[in-house]
Amino acid sequence: MAHAIVYNTFGGPDVLNVIEIPTPVPAAGEVAVSVKAAGINPIDIKLRTGMRSSKPITKPRRTGSDAAGTITAVGEGVDGLRVGDDVVIFSGHGMYATDVIVAADHVQHRPPQVSAEAGAALGIPVGTAYQSLRSLAVREDDTLLIHGGSGAVGQAAIQFARLWGATVIATASPRRFDRVKELGATPIAYGPGLEDRVRAAARGGITVVFDAAGTEEALDVSLAVAPDRNRVATIVRGADAAGLGIRAFSGGSPTPLSEQQVAWRTEAIPVTLSLMAAGHFSVELAGSFALSDAAEAQQLVHDGADGKVTLIP
């Protein structure tokens, strides 16, 4: 038997429980994976609490979309993957588990230079950052303002933008300035006077804004400093974006991602893995927890862990 984390009602982290599940068997087009690490994302917590709307719970609900592990079985019609391959899983379902089934097109080979914990930390953060910056057409002559630069998505966005030649200014708390600088961005503290600090740091002006914070301050400053609202996007305040005249990518947006945007999110995974293998992209890890400690791990993420938190089944 395998084990998985489920919840039967919306609520606090205490609603998470470990249950036994049948050892999964892949159907055509799928692979079975023994999970070595599962990434915890803020959306997992929003869904568990009911903060992000979802269907009513009618049976034990699994959680988690990102993981890394080793293939244990391959379904009919799957090419390029075999038993024993180390892989990264993205856009999966129920990844807080010892063993999972996933569509073959939602896995990528994991290079030996990338740990299971780092691989499990990639899916949502790098997919979101890569797609958002591609959608905003960030290029080398841009000066990009990122709100929430020290978070997982913000860190990924800094690294992509710098690799593409853009100048990056990122908001963060002062205790996180060193990490933001390490990634190649100019850190500035959020709080009163933020607009003035942004203008002082960007003498030539801001050309594009990526909001991963969602605060009123972040939105107000974004609108004040960006000359083109079509190059301002939020991944947090999607429901408010249209009224502000800015763009939104998920984050509660009523407008779904386009086929191209979904393709970019998929493309981000092999791109990032190649960069990591070459030493050109890094992931900050905050620590790992046993599967049975998923409640504690989610609480740490909710409280603002410095880096990605993972589960080790």
Sequence and secondary structure as in RCSB ss.txt:
>XXXX:A:sequence
MAHAIVYNTFGGPDVLNVIEIPTPVPAAGEVAVSVKAAGINPIDIKLRTGMRSSKPITKPRRTGSDAAGTITAVG
EGVDGLRVGDDVVIFSGHGMYATDVIVAADHVQHRPPQVSAEAGAALGIPVGTAYQSLRSLAVREDDTLLIHGGS
GAVGQAAIQFARLWGATVIATASPRRFDRVKELGATPIAYGPGLEDRVRAAARGGITVVFDAAGTEEALDVSLAV
APDRNRVATIVRGADAAGLGIRAFSGGSPTPLSEQQVAWRTEAIPVTLSLMAAGHFSVELAGSFALSDAAEAQQL
VHDGADGKVTLIP
>XXXX:A:secstr
 EEEEEESSS SGGG EEEEE      TTEEEEEEEEEE  HHHHHHHHTSS      S EE   EEEEEEEEE 
TT  S  TT EEEE S S  SBSEEEEEGGGEEE  TTS HHHHHTTHHHHHHHHHHHHHTT  TT EEEEESTT
SHHHHHHHHHHHHTT EEEEEE GGGHHHHHHTT EEEE STTHHHHHHHH TT   EEEESS  HHHHHHHHHH
 S GGGEEESS HHHHHHHT EE STT SS   HHHHHHHHHHHHHHHHHHHTTS    EEEEEEGGGHHHHHHH
HHTT SSEEEEE 
